[in-house]
Amino acid sequence: MANKKTVLAIITLIILIFNINLVNAQLDTKYPNYKELEYKGLKYGFYKPIDYDTNKSYPLVMVLNGFTDTIPHDLVYYKETFQKNNPCFVLTPICHGNPFEGGGWYDLFNDTLLRDGKLAIEILENTVHNFNIDTNRLYIHGGSMGGHGTFGILSKFPETFAAAYIICGGAKVEIAKKLINIPLWIFHGELDDVVPIHLSRNIYNEIIKQGGSKVRYTVYQGVKHNSWENASEEKTLETWLFKQEKGKNDEIPHTTEGLTVEKHQSDYIGNNNILKWELPLKQSNQGNDIWYYIILRNNEVLVEVDGNINHYIDPVILDNESYSYKLIAVNYYFKKSKPTKSVGIKK
């Protein structure tokens, strides 16, 4: 029996190595500017922009992997359509450390950057030194173990990055004071059974408590640890990330106009309130485009919707209840408009 288990383990390892090499080969073939490199024993993917021009400076994004997510992925940043509008460098260091055995990027319980986290920063510094990188536009993100690492690196190098997003990660609330000036988007699944949601929620609340205003927190209801699948469907995620630039600021957006609400009754979908509003005209100042809208019902946050949407259906079902709504527009730099005047309806 022991021999069979040994043989099975060897076969599994061979298949895993084959799959990793196959993915690497495919990325190398598909993207000539992508390479697999190694630094002090830490392997990493390196992508250089198409038609790299030494007279221009480029943004850079670093992606930290999760514990079991050690196969290089075909990232959106490599796509020709993305690079056409956002030419950038990409670094994807791969940590094989087991966080349950003292490995990983960052020890969140002791607020300590581990070996691979330190090496990731050294790789970043070497890349910035050897290429023309815009140091006002360095970005970082990661999920799960990579989310812990992103929090950890940000806490140790709070002046380095222009923005970051973290998926199902966590850190001690004590680091929040170091993050208040970094634009952040934090994601977590409500039912995460691997990384408890309170790790994200508590640090978000502490950032707000410390006076931070450049943070957004998105919870996926009914979702467990695989919240990266939901985050990948966020249509504004990369747009938001690449708009961030250290020192960049913008005006407060105008109050949304034309908010209305009407009652709708249906035998098929039940009672609901239909909200509609006017989208702002496109301006030459695209930096003030609306990122998302916050809808308040009875002065409490009901939902957030993307900035290109001008309607929402609220499936309220209680009769003889009064409902009032307001709308707040938020631009890509976290600036909020004044709320609209309240519009109400009685069921």
Buried (B, 14 or more C-beta within 10 A) or exposed (E): EEEEEEEEEEEEEEEEEEEBEEBBEEBBEEBEBBBBEEBEEBBBBBBBBEEEEEEEBBBBBBBBBBBEBEEBEEBBBBEEEBBEEBBBBBBBBBBEBEBEEEBBBBBBEEBEBBBBBBBBBBBBEEBBEEBEBBBEBBBBBBBBBBBBBBBBBBBBBBEBBBBBBBBBBBBBBEBBBBBBEBBBBBBBBEEBEEBEBEBBBBBBBBBBEEEBEBBBBBBBEEBEBBBBEBBEEBEBBBBBBBBBBBEBEBEEBEBBEEBEBEEEEEEEEEBBBBBEBEBBEEEEEEBBBBBBBBBBBEEEEBEBBEBEEBEBEBEBEEEEEEBBBBBBBBBBBBBEBEBBEBBEBEB
